[in-house]
């Protein structure tokens, strides 16, 4: 990941946007289908959880016990 803006995305990027600089290869069809499956499964779960569980910042503490 090269930026926090990617955390705001609401859909999986197109296959052409996936490129590994480590292997200098594009994503395979199999890996992209797997990414779609994960996105569809966990994206919906995260959306449902976010919308159904009320979270106020005063209810959370960081690792030091401080309110965040």
PDB file of N, CA, C and O in Angstrom:
ATOM      1  N   UNK A   1       0.846  -1.164   0.000  1.00  0.00           N
ATOM      2  CA  UNK A   1       0.000   0.000   0.000  1.00  0.00           C
ATOM      3  C   UNK A   1       0.894   1.230   0.000  1.00  0.00           C
ATOM      4  O   UNK A   1       1.864   1.304   0.754  1.00  0.00           O
ATOM      5  N   UNK A   2       0.565   2.183  -0.841  1.00  0.00           N
ATOM      6  CA  UNK A   2       1.399   3.379  -0.930  1.00  0.00           C
ATOM      7  C   UNK A   2       0.667   4.659  -0.553  1.00  0.00           C
ATOM      8  O   UNK A   2       1.157   5.752  -0.834  1.00  0.00           O
ATOM      9  N   UNK A   3      -0.486   4.544   0.073  1.00  0.00           N
ATOM     10  CA  UNK A   3      -1.195   5.747   0.500  1.00  0.00           C
ATOM     11  C   UNK A   3      -2.481   5.412   1.232  1.00  0.00           C
ATOM     12  O   UNK A   3      -3.136   4.413   0.938  1.00  0.00           O
ATOM     13  N   UNK A   4      -2.838   6.266   2.199  1.00  0.00           N
ATOM     14  CA  UNK A   4      -4.041   6.039   2.988  1.00  0.00           C
ATOM     15  C   UNK A   4      -5.313   6.258   2.179  1.00  0.00           C
ATOM     16  O   UNK A   4      -6.380   5.789   2.576  1.00  0.00           O
ATOM     17  N   UNK A   5      -5.222   6.955   1.062  1.00  0.00           N
ATOM     18  CA  UNK A   5      -6.411   7.183   0.234  1.00  0.00           C
ATOM     19  C   UNK A   5      -6.998   5.871  -0.283  1.00  0.00           C
ATOM     20  O   UNK A   5      -8.185   5.803  -0.602  1.00  0.00           O
ATOM     21  N   UNK A   6      -6.179   4.842  -0.364  1.00  0.00           N
ATOM     22  CA  UNK A   6      -6.674   3.545  -0.824  1.00  0.00           C
ATOM     23  C   UNK A   6      -7.653   2.931   0.166  1.00  0.00           C
ATOM     24  O   UNK A   6      -8.479   2.100  -0.215  1.00  0.00           O
ATOM     25  N   UNK A   7      -7.572   3.326   1.423  1.00  0.00           N
ATOM     26  CA  UNK A   7      -8.496   2.810   2.426  1.00  0.00           C
ATOM     27  C   UNK A   7      -9.899   3.368   2.253  1.00  0.00           C
ATOM     28  O   UNK A   7     -10.850   2.828   2.816  1.00  0.00           O
ATOM     29  N   UNK A   8     -10.041   4.431   1.491  1.00  0.00           N
ATOM     30  CA  UNK A   8     -11.338   5.071   1.274  1.00  0.00           C
ATOM     31  C   UNK A   8     -12.077   4.506   0.061  1.00  0.00           C
ATOM     32  O   UNK A   8     -13.214   4.900  -0.201  1.00  0.00           O
ATOM     33  N   UNK A   9     -11.466   3.610  -0.668  1.00  0.00           N
ATOM     34  CA  UNK A   9     -12.082   3.090  -1.886  1.00  0.00           C
ATOM     35  C   UNK A   9     -13.308   2.248  -1.562  1.00  0.00           C
ATOM     36  O   UNK A   9     -13.345   1.523  -0.568  1.00  0.00           O
ATOM     37  N   UNK A  10     -14.291   2.361  -2.413  1.00  0.00           N
ATOM     38  CA  UNK A  10     -15.535   1.624  -2.208  1.00  0.00           C
ATOM     39  C   UNK A  10     -15.738   0.521  -3.235  1.00  0.00           C
ATOM     40  O   UNK A  10     -16.769  -0.152  -3.232  1.00  0.00           O
ATOM     41  N   UNK A  11     -14.767   0.335  -4.106  1.00  0.00           N
ATOM     42  CA  UNK A  11     -14.843  -0.757  -5.075  1.00  0.00           C
ATOM     43  C   UNK A  11     -13.431  -1.236  -5.396  1.00  0.00           C
ATOM     44  O   UNK A  11     -12.451  -0.509  -5.233  1.00  0.00           O
ATOM     45  N   UNK A  12     -13.363  -2.467  -5.852  1.00  0.00           N
ATOM     46  CA  UNK A  12     -12.078  -3.046  -6.230  1.00  0.00           C
ATOM     47  C   UNK A  12     -11.590  -2.382  -7.514  1.00  0.00           C
ATOM     48  O   UNK A  12     -12.362  -2.247  -8.463  1.00  0.00           O
ATOM     49  N   UNK A  13     -10.329  -1.967  -7.563  1.00  0.00           N
ATOM     50  CA  UNK A  13      -9.804  -1.364  -8.794  1.00  0.00           C
ATOM     51  C   UNK A  13      -9.830  -2.377  -9.952  1.00  0.00           C
ATOM     52  O   UNK A  13      -9.834  -3.585  -9.718  1.00  0.00           O
ATOM     53  N   UNK A  14      -9.847  -1.890 -11.181  1.00  0.00           N
ATOM     54  CA  UNK A  14      -9.830  -2.813 -12.326  1.00  0.00           C
ATOM     55  C   UNK A  14      -8.533  -3.621 -12.366  1.00  0.00           C
ATOM     56  O   UNK A  14      -7.512  -3.223 -11.805  1.00  0.00           O
ATOM     57  N   UNK A  15      -8.601  -4.749 -13.036  1.00  0.00           N
ATOM     58  CA  UNK A  15      -7.460  -5.666 -13.105  1.00  0.00           C
ATOM     59  C   UNK A  15      -6.192  -4.974 -13.590  1.00  0.00           C
ATOM     60  O   UNK A  15      -5.100  -5.291 -13.117  1.00  0.00           O
ATOM     61  N   UNK A  16      -6.315  -4.049 -14.510  1.00  0.00           N
ATOM     62  CA  UNK A  16      -5.163  -3.353 -15.061  1.00  0.00           C
ATOM     63  C   UNK A  16      -4.399  -2.500 -14.061  1.00  0.00           C
ATOM     64  O   UNK A  16      -3.263  -2.104 -14.325  1.00  0.00           O
ATOM     65  N   UNK A  17      -5.004  -2.212 -12.922  1.00  0.00           N
ATOM     66  CA  UNK A  17      -4.347  -1.398 -11.898  1.00  0.00           C
ATOM     67  C   UNK A  17      -3.447  -2.215 -10.977  1.00  0.00           C
ATOM     68  O   UNK A  17      -2.695  -1.652 -10.182  1.00  0.00           O
ATOM     69  N   UNK A  18      -3.523  -3.546 -11.081  1.00  0.00           N
ATOM     70  CA  UNK A  18      -2.721  -4.411 -10.225  1.00  0.00           C
ATOM     71  C   UNK A  18      -1.421  -4.765 -10.932  1.00  0.00           C
ATOM     72  O   UNK A  18      -1.436  -5.366 -12.006  1.00  0.00           O
ATOM     73  N   UNK A  19      -0.306  -4.393 -10.332  1.00  0.00           N
ATOM     74  CA  UNK A  19       1.012  -4.686 -10.888  1.00  0.00           C
ATOM     75  C   UNK A  19       1.973  -4.895  -9.737  1.00  0.00           C
ATOM     76  O   UNK A  19       1.993  -4.110  -8.790  1.00  0.00           O
ATOM     77  N   UNK A  20       2.764  -5.944  -9.814  1.00  0.00           N
ATOM     78  CA  UNK A  20       3.759  -6.228  -8.787  1.00  0.00           C
ATOM     79  C   UNK A  20       5.114  -5.691  -9.223  1.00  0.00           C
ATOM     80  O   UNK A  20       5.693  -6.163 -10.203  1.00  0.00           O
ATOM     81  N   UNK A  21       5.613  -4.710  -8.496  1.00  0.00           N
ATOM     82  CA  UNK A  21       6.951  -4.198  -8.802  1.00  0.00           C
ATOM     83  C   UNK A  21       8.021  -5.183  -8.325  1.00  0.00           C
ATOM     84  O   UNK A  21       9.178  -5.094  -8.735  1.00  0.00           O
ATOM     85  N   UNK A  22       7.632  -6.113  -7.466  1.00  0.00           N
ATOM     86  CA  UNK A  22       8.570  -7.123  -6.987  1.00  0.00           C
ATOM     87  C   UNK A  22       8.879  -8.146  -8.084  1.00  0.00           C
ATOM     88  O   UNK A  22      10.032  -8.528  -8.281  1.00  0.00           O
ATOM     89  N   UNK A  23       7.837  -8.582  -8.791  1.00  0.00           N
ATOM     90  CA  UNK A  23       8.024  -9.585  -9.841  1.00  0.00           C
ATOM     91  C   UNK A  23       7.933  -9.000 -11.245  1.00  0.00           C
ATOM     92  O   UNK A  23       8.168  -9.705 -12.226  1.00  0.00           O
ATOM     93  N   UNK A  24       7.592  -7.711 -11.351  1.00  0.00           N
ATOM     94  CA  UNK A  24       7.391  -7.051 -12.644  1.00  0.00           C
ATOM     95  C   UNK A  24       6.345  -7.767 -13.497  1.00  0.00           C
ATOM     96  O   UNK A  24       6.518  -7.940 -14.704  1.00  0.00           O
ATOM     97  N   UNK A  25       5.258  -8.179 -12.845  1.00  0.00           N
ATOM     98  CA  UNK A  25       4.188  -8.878 -13.549  1.00  0.00           C
ATOM     99  C   UNK A  25       2.837  -8.287 -13.175  1.00  0.00           C
ATOM    100  O   UNK A  25       2.650  -7.739 -12.089  1.00  0.00           O
ATOM    101  N   UNK A  26       1.896  -8.416 -14.116  1.00  0.00           N
ATOM    102  CA  UNK A  26       0.511  -8.067 -13.827  1.00  0.00           C
ATOM    103  C   UNK A  26      -0.118  -9.196 -13.018  1.00  0.00           C
ATOM    104  O   UNK A  26       0.421 -10.301 -12.950  1.00  0.00           O
ATOM    105  N   UNK A  27      -1.258  -8.906 -12.410  1.00  0.00           N
ATOM    106  CA  UNK A  27      -1.969  -9.913 -11.638  1.00  0.00           C
ATOM    107  C   UNK A  27      -2.559 -10.964 -12.587  1.00  0.00           C
ATOM    108  O   UNK A  27      -3.011 -10.634 -13.684  1.00  0.00           O
ATOM    109  N   UNK A  28      -2.551 -12.217 -12.159  1.00  0.00           N
ATOM    110  CA  UNK A  28      -3.133 -13.282 -12.987  1.00  0.00           C
ATOM    111  C   UNK A  28      -4.657 -13.235 -12.890  1.00  0.00           C
ATOM    112  O   UNK A  28      -5.215 -12.641 -11.968  1.00  0.00           O
ATOM    113  N   UNK A  29      -5.316 -13.866 -13.851  1.00  0.00           N
ATOM    114  CA  UNK A  29      -6.778 -13.930 -13.823  1.00  0.00           C
ATOM    115  C   UNK A  29      -7.266 -14.628 -12.558  1.00  0.00           C
ATOM    116  O   UNK A  29      -8.247 -14.203 -11.948  1.00  0.00           O
ATOM    117  N   UNK A  30      -6.582 -15.697 -12.166  1.00  0.00           N
ATOM    118  CA  UNK A  30      -6.957 -16.440 -10.962  1.00  0.00           C
ATOM    119  C   UNK A  30      -6.843 -15.568  -9.722  1.00  0.00           C
ATOM    120  O   UNK A  30      -7.749 -15.550  -8.889  1.00  0.00           O
ATOM    121  N   UNK A  31      -5.738 -14.846  -9.594  1.00  0.00           N
ATOM    122  CA  UNK A  31      -5.547 -13.985  -8.425  1.00  0.00           C
ATOM    123  C   UNK A  31      -6.538 -12.828  -8.404  1.00  0.00           C
ATOM    124  O   UNK A  31      -6.980 -12.414  -7.332  1.00  0.00           O
ATOM    125  N   UNK A  32      -6.891 -12.303  -9.576  1.00  0.00           N
ATOM    126  CA  UNK A  32      -7.865 -11.211  -9.606  1.00  0.00           C
ATOM    127  C   UNK A  32      -9.251 -11.717  -9.221  1.00  0.00           C
ATOM    128  O   UNK A  32      -9.983 -11.027  -8.511  1.00  0.00           O
ATOM    129  N   UNK A  33      -9.621 -12.912  -9.678  1.00  0.00           N
ATOM    130  CA  UNK A  33     -10.907 -13.490  -9.269  1.00  0.00           C
ATOM    131  C   UNK A  33     -10.936 -13.710  -7.758  1.00  0.00           C
ATOM    132  O   UNK A  33     -11.965 -13.497  -7.116  1.00  0.00           O
ATOM    133  N   UNK A  34      -9.811 -14.135  -7.195  1.00  0.00           N
ATOM    134  CA  UNK A  34      -9.717 -14.316  -5.746  1.00  0.00           C
ATOM    135  C   UNK A  34      -9.872 -12.969  -5.042  1.00  0.00           C
ATOM    136  O   UNK A  34     -10.559 -12.877  -4.025  1.00  0.00           O
ATOM    137  N   UNK A  35      -9.246 -11.938  -5.573  1.00  0.00           N
ATOM    138  CA  UNK A  35      -9.372 -10.596  -4.992  1.00  0.00           C
ATOM    139  C   UNK A  35     -10.818 -10.114  -5.050  1.00  0.00           C
ATOM    140  O   UNK A  35     -11.305  -9.493  -4.106  1.00  0.00           O
ATOM    141  N   UNK A  36     -11.508 -10.399  -6.156  1.00  0.00           N
ATOM    142  CA  UNK A  36     -12.919 -10.024  -6.269  1.00  0.00           C
ATOM    143  C   UNK A  36     -13.762 -10.746  -5.223  1.00  0.00           C
ATOM    144  O   UNK A  36     -14.653 -10.152  -4.616  1.00  0.00           O
ATOM    145  N   UNK A  37     -13.480 -12.018  -5.021  1.00  0.00           N
ATOM    146  CA  UNK A  37     -14.213 -12.805  -4.033  1.00  0.00           C
ATOM    147  C   UNK A  37     -13.994 -12.246  -2.625  1.00  0.00           C
ATOM    148  O   UNK A  37     -14.946 -12.090  -1.860  1.00  0.00           O
ATOM    149  N   UNK A  38     -12.753 -11.951  -2.292  1.00  0.00           N
ATOM    150  CA  UNK A  38     -12.438 -11.382  -0.975  1.00  0.00           C
ATOM    151  C   UNK A  38     -13.104 -10.022  -0.820  1.00  0.00           C
ATOM    152  O   UNK A  38     -13.695  -9.737   0.222  1.00  0.00           O
ATOM    153  N   UNK A  39     -13.014  -9.187  -1.834  1.00  0.00           N
ATOM    154  CA  UNK A  39     -13.625  -7.851  -1.776  1.00  0.00           C
ATOM    155  C   UNK A  39     -15.131  -7.969  -1.554  1.00  0.00           C
ATOM    156  O   UNK A  39     -15.692  -7.295  -0.691  1.00  0.00           O
ATOM    157  N   UNK A  40     -15.775  -8.822  -2.330  1.00  0.00           N
ATOM    158  CA  UNK A  40     -17.224  -8.975  -2.219  1.00  0.00           C
ATOM    159  C   UNK A  40     -17.637  -9.536  -0.865  1.00  0.00           C
ATOM    160  O   UNK A  40     -18.659  -9.132  -0.310  1.00  0.00           O
ATOM    161  N   UNK A  41     -16.852 -10.463  -0.333  1.00  0.00           N
ATOM    162  CA  UNK A  41     -17.178 -11.067   0.955  1.00  0.00           C
ATOM    163  C   UNK A  41     -16.928 -10.103   2.099  1.00  0.00           C
ATOM    164  O   UNK A  41     -17.837  -9.835   2.885  1.00  0.00           O
ATOM    165  N   UNK A  42     -15.724  -9.581   2.209  1.00  0.00           N
ATOM    166  CA  UNK A  42     -15.366  -8.766   3.362  1.00  0.00           C
ATOM    167  C   UNK A  42     -15.773  -7.309   3.217  1.00  0.00           C
ATOM    168  O   UNK A  42     -15.983  -6.625   4.218  1.00  0.00           O
ATOM    169  N   UNK A  43     -15.886  -6.825   1.991  1.00  0.00           N
ATOM    170  CA  UNK A  43     -16.351  -5.460   1.791  1.00  0.00           C
ATOM    171  C   UNK A  43     -17.772  -5.288   2.284  1.00  0.00           C
ATOM    172  O   UNK A  43     -18.088  -4.299   2.946  1.00  0.00           O
ATOM    173  N   UNK A  44     -18.624  -6.238   1.967  1.00  0.00           N
ATOM    174  CA  UNK A  44     -20.013  -6.192   2.445  1.00  0.00           C
ATOM    175  C   UNK A  44     -20.062  -6.339   3.958  1.00  0.00           C
ATOM    176  O   UNK A  44     -20.834  -5.651   4.625  1.00  0.00           O
ATOM    177  N   UNK A  45     -19.240  -7.235   4.504  1.00  0.00           N
ATOM    178  CA  UNK A  45     -19.213  -7.427   5.955  1.00  0.00           C
ATOM    179  C   UNK A  45     -18.791  -6.142   6.655  1.00  0.00           C
ATOM    180  O   UNK A  45     -19.414  -5.733   7.635  1.00  0.00           O
ATOM    181  N   UNK A  46     -17.747  -5.510   6.161  1.00  0.00           N
ATOM    182  CA  UNK A  46     -17.262  -4.269   6.776  1.00  0.00           C
ATOM    183  C   UNK A  46     -18.317  -3.178   6.689  1.00  0.00           C
ATOM    184  O   UNK A  46     -18.516  -2.430   7.646  1.00  0.00           O
ATOM    185  N   UNK A  47     -18.995  -3.081   5.549  1.00  0.00           N
ATOM    186  CA  UNK A  47     -20.034  -2.062   5.383  1.00  0.00           C
ATOM    187  C   UNK A  47     -21.190  -2.311   6.345  1.00  0.00           C
ATOM    188  O   UNK A  47     -21.684  -1.375   6.974  1.00  0.00           O
ATOM    189  N   UNK A  48     -21.623  -3.556   6.464  1.00  0.00           N
ATOM    190  CA  UNK A  48     -22.722  -3.888   7.369  1.00  0.00           C
ATOM    191  C   UNK A  48     -22.323  -3.632   8.815  1.00  0.00           C
ATOM    192  O   UNK A  48     -23.115  -3.097   9.591  1.00  0.00           O
ATOM    193  N   UNK A  49     -21.108  -4.009   9.183  1.00  0.00           N
ATOM    194  CA  UNK A  49     -20.637  -3.818  10.550  1.00  0.00           C
ATOM    195  C   UNK A  49     -20.524  -2.342  10.876  1.00  0.00           C
ATOM    196  O   UNK A  49     -20.943  -1.910  11.950  1.00  0.00           O
ATOM    197  N   UNK A  50     -19.970  -1.570   9.970  1.00  0.00           N
ATOM    198  CA  UNK A  50     -19.808  -0.136  10.192  1.00  0.00           C
ATOM    199  C   UNK A  50     -21.155   0.547  10.368  1.00  0.00           C
ATOM    200  O   UNK A  50     -21.293   1.451  11.193  1.00  0.00           O
ATOM    201  N   UNK A  51     -22.139   0.123   9.603  1.00  0.00           N
ATOM    202  CA  UNK A  51     -23.456   0.748   9.671  1.00  0.00           C
ATOM    203  C   UNK A  51     -24.298   0.276  10.842  1.00  0.00           C
ATOM    204  O   UNK A  51     -25.233   0.973  11.236  1.00  0.00           O
ATOM    205  N   UNK A  52     -23.999  -0.893  11.414  1.00  0.00           N
ATOM    206  CA  UNK A  52     -24.855  -1.439  12.458  1.00  0.00           C
ATOM    207  C   UNK A  52     -24.296  -1.299  13.866  1.00  0.00           C
ATOM    208  O   UNK A  52     -25.045  -1.435  14.834  1.00  0.00           O
ATOM    209  N   UNK A  53     -23.022  -1.037  14.008  1.00  0.00           N
ATOM    210  CA  UNK A  53     -22.419  -0.920  15.334  1.00  0.00           C
ATOM    211  C   UNK A  53     -22.082   0.539  15.596  1.00  0.00           C
ATOM    212  O   UNK A  53     -21.219   1.107  14.927  1.00  0.00           O
ATOM    213  N   UNK A  54     -22.762   1.154  16.571  1.00  0.00           N
ATOM    214  CA  UNK A  54     -22.448   2.554  16.875  1.00  0.00           C
ATOM    215  C   UNK A  54     -21.079   2.659  17.550  1.00  0.00           C
ATOM    216  O   UNK A  54     -20.809   1.972  18.535  1.00  0.00           O
ATOM    217  N   UNK A  55     -20.250   3.494  17.029  1.00  0.00           N
ATOM    218  CA  UNK A  55     -18.909   3.668  17.582  1.00  0.00           C
ATOM    219  C   UNK A  55     -18.652   5.152  17.802  1.00  0.00           C
ATOM    220  O   UNK A  55     -18.651   5.943  16.859  1.00  0.00           O
ATOM    221  N   UNK A  56     -18.439   5.508  19.033  1.00  0.00           N
ATOM    222  CA  UNK A  56     -18.037   6.869  19.348  1.00  0.00           C
ATOM    223  C   UNK A  56     -16.567   6.867  19.710  1.00  0.00           C
ATOM    224  O   UNK A  56     -16.075   5.900  20.291  1.00  0.00           O
ATOM    225  N   UNK A  57     -15.876   7.904  19.388  1.00  0.00           N
ATOM    226  CA  UNK A  57     -14.435   7.928  19.660  1.00  0.00           C
ATOM    227  C   UNK A  57     -14.145   7.889  21.150  1.00  0.00           C
ATOM    228  O   UNK A  57     -13.064   7.451  21.543  1.00  0.00           O
ATOM    229  N   UNK A  58     -15.058   8.325  21.984  1.00  0.00           N
ATOM    230  CA  UNK A  58     -14.796   8.320  23.425  1.00  0.00           C
ATOM    231  C   UNK A  58     -14.869   6.923  24.015  1.00  0.00           C
ATOM    232  O   UNK A  58     -14.493   6.725  25.171  1.00  0.00           O
ATOM    233  N   UNK A  59     -15.342   5.951  23.249  1.00  0.00           N
ATOM    234  CA  UNK A  59     -15.473   4.589  23.757  1.00  0.00           C
ATOM    235  C   UNK A  59     -14.236   3.741  23.480  1.00  0.00           C
ATOM    236  O   UNK A  59     -14.173   2.594  23.921  1.00  0.00           O
ATOM    237  N   UNK A  60     -13.271   4.267  22.773  1.00  0.00           N
ATOM    238  CA  UNK A  60     -12.101   3.485  22.388  1.00  0.00           C
ATOM    239  C   UNK A  60     -10.849   4.017  23.078  1.00  0.00           C
ATOM    240  O   UNK A  60     -10.696   5.218  23.301  1.00  0.00           O
ATOM    241  N   UNK A  61      -9.974   3.094  23.401  1.00  0.00           N
ATOM    242  CA  UNK A  61      -8.701   3.465  24.016  1.00  0.00           C
ATOM    243  C   UNK A  61      -7.566   2.887  23.179  1.00  0.00           C
ATOM    244  O   UNK A  61      -7.699   1.825  22.570  1.00  0.00           O
ATOM    245  N   UNK A  62      -6.463   3.600  23.162  1.00  0.00           N
ATOM    246  CA  UNK A  62      -5.315   3.085  22.419  1.00  0.00           C
ATOM    247  C   UNK A  62      -4.539   2.110  23.302  1.00  0.00           C
ATOM    248  O   UNK A  62      -4.982   1.797  24.407  1.00  0.00           O
ATOM    249  N   UNK A  63      -3.422   1.640  22.846  1.00  0.00           N
ATOM    250  CA  UNK A  63      -2.658   0.626  23.557  1.00  0.00           C
ATOM    251  C   UNK A  63      -2.143   1.095  24.910  1.00  0.00           C
ATOM    252  O   UNK A  63      -1.791   0.272  25.756  1.00  0.00           O
ATOM    253  N   UNK A  64      -2.094   2.417  25.126  1.00  0.00           N
ATOM    254  CA  UNK A  64      -1.646   2.944  26.414  1.00  0.00           C
ATOM    255  C   UNK A  64      -2.811   3.171  27.368  1.00  0.00           C
ATOM    256  O   UNK A  64      -2.607   3.566  28.516  1.00  0.00           O
ATOM    257  N   UNK A  65      -4.033   2.921  26.900  1.00  0.00           N
ATOM    258  CA  UNK A  65      -5.202   3.157  27.722  1.00  0.00           C
ATOM    259  C   UNK A  65      -5.753   4.563  27.583  1.00  0.00           C
ATOM    260  O   UNK A  65      -6.675   4.943  28.305  1.00  0.00           O
ATOM    261  N   UNK A  66      -5.194   5.342  26.658  1.00  0.00           N
ATOM    262  CA  UNK A  66      -5.651   6.712  26.450  1.00  0.00           C
ATOM    263  C   UNK A  66      -6.850   6.705  25.514  1.00  0.00           C
ATOM    264  O   UNK A  66      -6.919   5.894  24.591  1.00  0.00           O
ATOM    265  N   UNK A  67      -7.795   7.610  25.754  1.00  0.00           N
ATOM    266  CA  UNK A  67      -8.951   7.705  24.869  1.00  0.00           C
ATOM    267  C   UNK A  67      -8.531   8.282  23.524  1.00  0.00           C
ATOM    268  O   UNK A  67      -7.737   9.219  23.445  1.00  0.00           O
ATOM    269  N   UNK A  68      -9.079   7.702  22.485  1.00  0.00           N
ATOM    270  CA  UNK A  68      -8.792   8.191  21.131  1.00  0.00           C
ATOM    271  C   UNK A  68     -10.070   8.605  20.451  1.00  0.00           C
ATOM    272  O   UNK A  68     -10.044   9.046  19.302  1.00  0.00           O
TER     273      UNK A  68
END
